[in-house]
Amino acid sequence: MKGSLQVKNGKYYAVLSVKDENGKFKKVWISTGLTEKGNKRKAEERLNEIIAEYSSNDNVFQSKKTKHENDILFSDFLQQWLTSIKGKVEEISYKGYSYSIKNMAKYFENKKIYLKELQPYHIQEFYNSLYREGKNGNTAIHYHVLIREALQSAVKLGLVDKNIADLVDRPKKEKYQAEFYNKAELMKVFDVIKGDPLELVIHITAYYGLRRSEVLGLKWSAIDFENKMIKINHKVVEVDNKLVAKNKMKNKTSNRTLPLIPQIEQMLKVEKQKQEQNRKLCGKSYNTKYLDYVCVNPLGDLLKPDFVSHHFGIIQNKHKLKHIRFHDLRHSCASLMLANGVPMKQIQEWLGHSTFQTTADIYAHLDFSSKLSSANAISNALSFDEKESEIDKNDEIVLDEEIEELERKLEEKRKLKRKHDFEM
């Protein structure tokens, strides 16, 4: 009786050759439930037990199968699926997926739930555990999407017959109320950051509502001083403490060309001169790798995303500013545009949102200008015009005079009739 141990995703599996009903041999992977580290002897013992379960007197495997033959733990499958999509998604997305899959795998591994045994209530209970931990519906939706995609892959591979996640109610999305600075607060920020390493970064982000990855990915080659335009077509993200530069933006509409705002144009020209001076002063110590990038430090090193977010918090603490995330400068830009009557569609194009609905979902509660328009419309519809009111008053006076004249004539006729009756 032969069988071997194989390691997959840090777990021991027994790999056996099993005869099917047609007499053909096929390999079957059976989970031992043991991790690789420190369990080799136990795994070998478990291998022998599994072989014994499938042995027959003629030393041929029968079609009789244990409950979990050809099945794997759902936690193991999630890890396998994660490995299969590497290279198909962006590095930053894969990093996020890895973190989420790790959390899910830990939960389902403790439950010892196999892929083919997975039921809707197992998934629902996982969501309930997230809520008990204080997570919101948006977090649960994120996990729901990953579970559904993983199970859809299992269906295509023939590992399960249907996608169990489709039978689970999608968690309810919770509307995010974005924090932002108003005009006065933003002007105070501009005042206190003069000379700060993030002065230019904060100004560009606030004026253009750029994502952090977009402002750090801004290149001099994307700025057209002659035609007064700026292109948002490159981004920089940080993955595993390494900077990753990409021309592929978050979505098609993220790749956009915007007018070069005079205030920003002036700051950019000053920055360009400053970088040229720093390069001369630093000599060989200056980092020439990022010469085309706008947002670099005095030594030519590209500013890192984590530094930007962390330093922005330091600025807020130092100057006792209202605490918002760096990303909320993007929301501040949108709120100021709304307050000044810019239509939602134009804000969508300015921010580079993939759909109008995305913009509306985030900023509809701030769109007070449209509410004022609605208020004015209903007010006009139900209010009397002053001229119409004057006409109505004149009509009432004429009508009263006509009634008085009719009553006078009627009274004269009555007098004549009484006189005629008396003479008779």
ZIDAVEN-V734156 format. One line per field, one symbol per residue. ss: DSSP state (a for helix, b for strand, c for the rest). phi: phi as a letter, one per 40 degrees, with the letter a starting at -180 (. if undefined). burial: b if it has 16 or more other ideal C-beta (glycine too) atoms within 10 Angstrom, else e. A space follows every 50 residues. Layout:
# ZIDAVEN-V734156
ss = ???
phi = ???
burial = ???
This chain:
# ZIDAVEN-V734156
ss = ccbbbbbbccbbbbbbbbbcccccbbbbbbbbbbbccccaaaaaaaaaaa aaacccccccccccccccccccbaaaaaaaaaaaabccbcaaaaaaaaaa aaaaaaaaaaaccbaaaccaaaaaaaaaaaaaccccaaaaaaaaaaaaaa aaaaaacccccccaaaacccccccccccccccaaaaaaaaaaccccccaa aaaaaaaacccaaaaaccbaaabbccccbbbbccbbbbbccbbbbbcccc caaacbbbbccaaaaaaaaaaaaaaaaaaaaaaaaccaaaccbccbcccc cbccaaaaaaaaaaaaaacccccccccaaaaaaaaaaaaccccaaaaaaa accccaaaaaaaaaaacaaaaaaaaaaaaaaacccaaaaaaaaaaaaaaa aaaaaaaaaaaaaaaaaaaaaaac
phi = .baacbbbfgbcbcbbbbccccgccacbcbccgbcccgbcccccccdccc cccbcbccgbccccbcdbcgbbcccccdcccdccccgcbcdccccccdcc cccccccccccfccdccdbdcccccccccccccgcbcccccdcccccccc cccccccgcbcaccccccccdccbcccccaccdccccccdccccgcdbdc dccccccbgccdccccccbcccbbcccfbbbbaaabbbbfgbcbbacccc accccabbcccdccdcccccccccccccccccfccccccbcccccbcdcg ccccdccdccccccdcccbfcccbcdccccccdccccccbgccdcccdcc cgccbccdccccbdcccccccccccccccccbbccdcccccccccccccc cccccccccccccccccccccccc
burial = eeeebeebbebbbbbbebeeeeeeeeebebbbbbeeeebeeebeebbeeb eeebeeeeeebeeeeeeebebbbbbbbbbebbeebeeeeebbebeebeeb beebbebbbeeebbbeebeeebbeebbeebeeeeeebebbbbbbebbbeb bebbeeeeebeebbbeebeebeeeeeebebbeeeebeebeeebeeeebbb bbbbbbbbbbbbbbbbbbbeebbeeeeeebebbbbbbbeeeebeeeeebb eeebbbebebbeebeebbeebeeebeebbeeeeeebeeebeebbbbeeeb ebbbbebbeebbeebbeeeebeebebebbbbbbbbbbbeeeeebeebbeb bbbeeeeebeebbeebbeeeeeeeeeeeeeeeeeeeeeeeeeeeeeeeee eeeeeeeeeeeeeeeeeeeeeeee
